[in-house]
Amino acid sequence: MAEKQRVLVFAGSYAEAESKGVYVYEFDETTGNLTLLDEAAGLKNPTFLNVDAQGRKLYAITEGVSADGTKIGEAATFAFDPASGRLSPLGRTATVGAPTCHIQRDADSRVLIVVSYHGGMVGLLSIAEDGQAGELLDVKQHEGRSVHPERQDRPHPHSAFFTPDGRFALVPDLGLDRVFTYAVDKENGRLELRGAAETNPGAGPRHLAFDPAGRFVYVINEVDSTVTSYAFEADGGKLTPIATVSTLPDGYRGENITAEIAVSPDGRYVYGSNRGHDSIAVFAADAATGRLTPVGHVSAEGGHPRNFALTPGGDYLLCANRDTDNIAVFKVDKESGMPTYTGRGASLSKPVCVRPVYVS
């Protein structure tokens, strides 16, 4: 029998630099227990993380200040010990000229991509030979607006995701109602705009997830609380819309915005988080068409579920509730797709990002 792999869970949060902001837990897939192993201070708002499990590196966004006092984005790199979970800071580097909200690494660990919601920018960074976040290679500034007078008065790229083959990066821009496709030229350190898929006016695309086969992309739209399915053309990086469904139950009339989206490892189910309704929405995914059918909702067991993630095997869902300072643990029924709250979790201040990975 193969040895069972350990699961480490990394969490990022809103925090002042003098406070703890990055956390490492061990997750027990038998009991659902989260055990705190280490925590790190010294970073202002290390809200979003990326984990290189094989390279044993953790990348965290954080806020810095330029020489003239302007807030800028920075990326911090940690090494981690898979046995103890202990974090060792390696360094930090300036990224783009405004605070960032998301960081992603390509599968070959050659580059990082960051986005700035408030600055309207997308930045490409190298990864140095020692694994640290390296120099800023390219920046793309978005321009324009969309229909919502407050949320969409200017560009607001909210995330960036590499395509399965690493040739492209998809960037949802909440402020422009577009999902941009950039070709990633790793040899020359450039981002090249190849096109953009339009969402419904006022949708506000925030995050996205691929199905396991790489045929479909599911985009969660923050402003109008919907998920849009797209067909993905791998050769050109083109997105073609298929259908849009609401993340909310029929009859709900309260305020709501969405946040995170994830696909089960087998591709059968798609999950999205509602902030306001404070729930996880569950959809069945049609493997042939990419269309989503609502299955149900479960309480997030906290307020403002900013982020959640499935464990690597898809057996559990971990939900980071920012306003109630907790991560809630759910067991996932793989047949029905529905998560059930285990009563277990962790308490931490203002969690924003949770990243479970297998380590050995």
C-alpha positions, 0 to 999 in steps of 0.5 A: 500500500502506498504511503499516504501523503501529508497535506499542508495548508497555507493561509494568507490574511489581512494583517499589519506588518507587525502582526502574524499574517501567513499561517501553516497548518497540517491537515488530517484527512482522516479526522478533518483536524487543522493543526497550526505548525508555524506563522509568519509576521513582517508582511502587510496584507499578505492576502494571496499565496502560491505554493510550489510544493515540489520546490518547497517554496511559498510566494506571498503578495504584500504591500511595500512603499516606493522611495516617494512614499507611494504604495506598491506591490511586492512579492515575498518568498519563503522556503518551507520544511515539509516535515515541520511546516516551518517557514524561512523567509528568503527575500522580497522584491518589488512587483508593480506600482500599486498594491496587488491582489493575486499571484500565480506561478507557471507549472515550470516555476519559471515565472510569476504573474501578479495583478493589481486591482486598484492599479489596473495592472498585470505584471510578469516576474521571473523566478530566480535560480534559487526559487525566489521571486525575481525581477519585473519583466513586463507590465500591462496597463488596462484601460476603460470602464464598464456599466456599474458606476461605482465598481466599474469606473476603471479597470480592476483586474482581479486575478490571473491564471496560466492555461494548462499548457502554460502558453497563455494567462487568462486575466479576469477584469472586474472593472471592464467585464472582460477576460483577457488572454495574454500569450506568455513569452517566457524566453523574452519575458513578455506578455502579448495581448491576444484577445478578450472575452466579453462577459454580460454587462455589469457581471464583474468577472473575478476568478476562474477555474479550468475543468480537468480536461482543459476544455472549459473555463468557469468564471465567477462574476462578483458583481452580478453573482453569476458563473459563466461557462466558456469553451477554451481553445487551447491553440489560440487561448480563445474563450467562447461563452456557453451559458451563465447561471446564478450563484444564489438560490431562487427567491434570495433578494439580499445583497451579495457578491461572489468570490472564489470558484473551484472545480472538483478533481473529477470535473463533475462539480463546480463550487462558488462562494457567496458573500452576503448569502454566506454560502458555497454554491454547488453546480453539476458540470456537463462534461460534454457541453460545459453547462452548469446545473445548480445542485444546492447551497451550504452555509459557509459557517462564517461571514464573508467567505473570501476564498476556499479550496478543495484538498488535492484529492477532493475529499474536503473543502476548506473555506476562509471566512474573513469577517468571522476569523475562521477556516471551516472544514467540510467533507465532500460527498463525491457522488452528490458533490455536496459539502457537509460541515465537519464542525472542525476548523481553525481560528485566525485573523481575517483569512483571505486565502487558503492553499492545501497541498500534498507534500512529501 
